[in-house]
């Protein structure tokens, strides 16, 4: 009855049933010391014309292949018996699964049986060997140091300061650009005032001062009197003024024209001959330009515009104001967006430097298991014999009976399963209970082997197994297996290292099972597992 029950548990856990094979798998021992050799033997009996291919392996699950022995061939009754041996070892204690491997016979694949082996610790005789205290942790020699953190903080401060300066500067320039002058004389006098505030010649920039001074005068003449002043030489400009004064009936004195010509020629000498006027000469030249502009403006005959022309000019001016306002609004929006993005990036970088990337990832970006841990937990009873357990989410009922054969279901009286997540998720919890029609003694060790092979059949690779006793708060004892395995995502082909725990209880002719696993190193997943397992309560089976 025990053998039938063990086979049934394997069928229930994996839903994968063995077929008759031509390959026989054996191992010389299932328990060995650390570093000792396990000899895995694979035997197959074939025709003399058959072609058999054994794989060349470096690792077999979590075990290392240290020796691949030559194939032994025995001829018997016109057939060949081929025996291939592999030497396996492991340098960490625990229980390990020797996974199935493919043997090709005439290009047809056959799977070997998976086996469970145990690697035991080597006992140390403390009477013969002197023992020493564990040494203190020595600080790592970090040649880089923490200077980059301070450099990054300084760079952030400089960046924020530069951004604020750029923003203020832009606003100042925007005000100057947005200013709309009604007449050329207003523009000229305003630019003259701005030029004086720059104090260029006081700083030694005489050439730049004279260049701006003459450009203001030429621009005014070009806009107000409508002659090409910017492209003209000094002589051509004075001649153009004389001609315009006659044409427009302007009353210009000879002194004003001579003073303007003298300043323009002085500017040419400064720009092209590197002349250096004295301070009082520079002041006089500025006053002469200002007086010339004011005199020219006052000598221009006034033209009374018609009502339609006034209205047209006002409409154009209003349109120009609207265009300027839209540009200013758009620039303000862009500046605000850039500032917000920069501040977010600076804040994130600051927290990464001071608190670490994990803090930012968990508290700002978000972490799935952290949300589960900090959410509202649910305590409920599942199955029969009942398991009372507290979980982050309600476990949903799932039907596993459909995956079992009819001959297996004939021995089962009742089966219930409840899960959260899936075997491909980064966090998974399953609670299942099983009752048999005939009462029998359940071997938890063999049942655990079936559960572990179930995980392997569902995609767990390189499984490392350790076992220990487990006891609930009420004193009910069970068996616990834990360790790690590799999980492969078929869609992205990425591999994740998972930590698992399997708890089995046997009472009242029934089997109670708890399986949970999460990503290795996930501190929130560890806290969830500890909280879930500490909440386990078992109820007596109901007949």
C-alpha positions, 0 to 999 in steps of 0.5 A: 500500500505504501508503494502505491501511495508513493507512486500516487503522490508523484503522479499528483505533484507532477502530472507527468507520468513515466513511460516504459524506457529502454534506459536504466539509471542507477547510482552507487550511493545516495549519500556521500561526504562533501567532495566525494564522488557519486558514480552515476551509471546509465545502462541501455540494451540495444541491437548490434546495429543501433547507434547510441549517443551519450551526452558530454556533460560538464555539470549535471544540475547543481552537481559538477561532473569531474569524470566521464568514464569510457563506455563499457560494452557487453555482448549478450545474445546477439545484443549489446549492453552499453554502460556509461558512467559519470563521476559527480561531486558537490562541495556544499552540503544539502540534498540535490536532484540529479536531473534527467538527461537525454540519451539518443538511440538511433536518433530517438531521445530517451530520458534517464530517471532523476535521482535525489542524493544527499551531501553530508558535512564532514565531522571535525574532531575539535580535540585533535585540531586547535580551533580559533575565533572568527576574525573580525571583518576587514574593511575592503580596500576601496581605491575609488573612495566616496569622492565621486559622491561629493563631486556629484553633489557639487555638480548638482548644486552648480547645475541648479545654480546655472539653471537659475542664472539662465532662467533669470537672464532669459527673463531679462532678455525677454523683457528687452526683446518684448519691449515695443517702441512706438517711434525711432527716437524712443528706441534710440534714446532707450538704447543710449541709456542701456549703453551707458549702463553697460559701462563698456569704455570704463572697462576698457572696451572702447572699440565695442562702445564706439561700435554700439554708439554709431550703430544706434545713430545709423539705425535711427537715421535709417528708420526715421529719415529712410536712407541706407545708413548701415551700409554707407560710409561716413562720407556717403551718410553725411551726403545722404543727410544733406540730400534728405534735408533738402528733400524733406525740408529739414532745418539742419545746421552745419554744426550738427552735421559736422559734429556727427561726421566727426564722431563717425570718423572718430569711431572709424579710427577706433575700430580700424586704426586702434585709436584710443580717445581720452575719457572726456573725448568719449563723453563728448562724442556720446553727447554729440551723438545724442544731440544729433539724434534729438536735433534730427528728430525735431527737424523732421516735418510732422506728417498728420496720419489719416484715421485709417492709417492710425487704425491699421498701425494700431491693429498691427501693433496689437497683433505684434503684442499678441505674438510676443505674448504667445512666445513668452507663454510658450517659453514659460511653459517650456522653462517650467517643464525643464525645471521640473524634470531637472529637479526630479532627476536631481532629487532622484540622483541625490537619493541614489547617492545618499540612500542607495538605488534599492531605496529609490527602486522600492520607495519611488519606482515601486516594488511588487513584493514590497506592495504585497508586504505592506498591503492588507493581509488576509487570514483564512482556512483552506482545504480539509484537513484545514490549514489556517494561514495568513497571506498577502492576498486571498488564495484562489481555488484551482482544480488539479484533479483534471491533470491526474489519470483516472486510476490515480483518482480512484485512490483519492477521496478528496483533494483541494488546492489554492494558489496565488500567482503562478510558477513563472511569477516572482512570488508564488504561494500554494496550499493543498490538502489530500485525503485518501479513501483507505487510511495508511501511514504516509512517508513524508520523506518520500512525499517530499521527494515527489513534491521536489520532482514536481517543481523540477517537472514544472521548469525548476533547474539546478535545484539545491535541496536542504531538509529539516523538521518543521513544527507549528505553534500548536506543536504539530510536526512536519517536514520542511525542504528549502533551497534555490533553483533557476527559473527560465522565462520562456518569453524573454529567455531570462533566468532568475534565481529563486528561493523556495520552501515546501512544508508537508504535514500528515494527519488523519490519513491526509496530506497537507502541503504548503509551497512558496517561493520568491526571487533570491535576495528579495528582502520583502519576499523573505519577510513575507515567507517568514510571516506566512509560515509563522501563521500556519495553524492546522485543524484535525481531519473531518471524517 
